[in-house]
Amino acid sequence: MKLKKIILALALAAVAFSPLFAQEKKGGHRKSELSYYSAPIYKILDSSKAYVVIYGKAHNKMGTVTIPKDWARNRPGEVKKLTVRGLPTKLNPYITVVKRSGEFEKVLLTVPSNHNNHLWGRANETKVEDVSGLESIELDI
């Protein structure tokens, strides 16, 4: 009986004093370089050189952004600046702008792939702004 008490006391002492011998892990959490901003899409107007996206802002306002279609092309050694992905069922369409260290990285459009959907429309080619030298976009949220 005494032996059981001694073993139990040693086990409790080992548990109680184990934090004293534990090493503190260095490092911990690191802040990511990546950040993103998303907004709901109300309409996408398609033109020959760009997409004009009408998106939702705070306080029930709307904003527009013009995204060159050129950004979706694969170029060796470069990250694609535009990715158009199919919309999963039961989700609403949205736009996501990804930044790395505060600088524009890419934009993701999550939209229905069927262009007959009510979300898609045609833009008047003469009214679409020139996007030939555009390097980045910002969402005014």
C-alpha positions in Angstrom: 0.0 0.0 0.0 2.9 2.3 0.8 4.5 1.5 -2.5 1.4 2.6 -4.4 1.3 5.9 -2.5 5.0 6.6 -3.2 4.5 5.8 -7.0 1.4 8.0 -7.1 3.3 10.9 -5.3 6.2 10.6 -7.7 3.9 10.7 -10.7 2.1 13.8 -9.4 5.4 15.5 -8.7 6.6 14.7 -12.2 3.5 16.2 -13.7 3.6 19.2 -11.4 7.3 20.0 -12.1 7.4 19.2 -15.9 6.5 22.8 -17.0 9.7 23.9 -15.2 11.8 21.8 -17.6 9.9 22.5 -20.8 11.6 24.6 -23.4 9.9 27.6 -24.8 9.2 27.3 -28.5 10.7 30.1 -30.4 8.9 31.7 -33.3 5.2 31.5 -32.9 2.8 33.0 -35.4 4.0 35.0 -38.3 2.0 37.6 -40.2 1.3 36.5 -43.8 2.4 38.6 -46.8 -0.8 37.9 -48.5 -4.1 39.8 -48.0 -7.3 39.8 -50.0 -10.4 41.8 -50.4 -13.7 40.4 -51.7 -16.9 42.0 -52.9 -20.2 40.7 -54.4 -20.6 41.0 -58.2 -23.8 42.4 -59.5 -23.0 42.4 -63.3 -20.1 41.6 -65.6 -20.0 43.4 -69.0 -17.9 41.5 -71.5 -16.0 43.3 -74.2 -13.3 42.2 -76.7 -10.4 43.4 -74.5 -11.7 43.7 -71.0 -14.3 42.7 -68.4 -16.2 45.6 -66.7 -17.2 44.4 -63.3 -20.0 46.1 -61.3 -19.5 45.1 -57.7 -21.1 45.9 -54.3 -19.6 48.4 -51.8 -20.4 49.3 -48.3 -23.7 51.1 -47.5 -25.5 49.5 -50.6 -23.4 51.4 -53.1 -21.8 50.1 -56.3 -18.4 50.4 -57.8 -17.0 49.4 -61.2 -13.6 48.1 -62.2 -12.2 47.3 -65.6 -10.0 44.2 -65.8 -8.0 43.4 -69.0 -8.6 40.0 -70.5 -4.9 39.9 -71.3 -4.2 39.2 -67.6 -5.7 35.7 -68.0 -3.0 34.5 -70.4 -0.2 32.2 -69.3 3.2 33.8 -69.5 6.4 31.9 -68.5 7.9 33.1 -65.3 4.9 35.3 -64.4 1.9 34.8 -62.1 -1.4 35.1 -64.0 -3.0 38.3 -62.9 -6.6 37.2 -63.7 -8.3 33.9 -62.9 -11.9 33.3 -63.9 -13.3 30.3 -61.9 -16.7 28.6 -62.1 -19.3 29.5 -59.4 -20.2 26.6 -57.1 -23.8 26.0 -56.5 -25.6 27.9 -53.7 -23.0 30.7 -53.8 -23.3 34.2 -55.1 -20.7 35.6 -57.6 -17.8 37.6 -56.1 -14.5 39.3 -57.0 -11.4 38.9 -54.9 -8.3 41.1 -55.2 -5.1 39.4 -53.8 -2.2 41.5 -52.6 1.3 40.5 -51.5 3.0 42.9 -49.1 0.5 45.6 -50.0 1.2 45.3 -53.8 -1.4 44.0 -56.3 -0.8 40.3 -57.1 -3.9 39.0 -58.9 -7.7 39.2 -59.2 -10.1 36.2 -59.0 -13.6 36.3 -60.6 -15.9 33.6 -59.2 -18.8 33.7 -61.7 -21.1 31.4 -63.6 -19.3 29.9 -66.6 -22.5 30.0 -68.7 -22.5 33.4 -70.4 -26.3 33.2 -70.9 -26.6 33.7 -67.2 -28.3 37.0 -66.2 -25.0 38.1 -64.5 -23.3 38.4 -67.9 -23.8 41.3 -70.3 -22.2 42.9 -73.3 -20.3 46.2 -73.0 -20.4 48.9 -75.6 -16.9 48.8 -77.1 -16.7 52.6 -77.5 -17.5 53.2 -73.8 -15.0 50.8 -72.3 -11.9 52.6 -71.0 -8.5 51.8 -72.5 -6.7 49.1 -70.4 -3.5 48.6 -72.5 -1.1 49.9 -69.8 -2.9 48.8 -66.7 -0.7 47.1 -64.1 -3.0 46.8 -61.1 -6.6 47.4 -59.9 -8.1 48.5 -56.6 -11.5 47.8 -55.2 -13.1 50.9 -53.6 -14.8 49.1 -50.7 
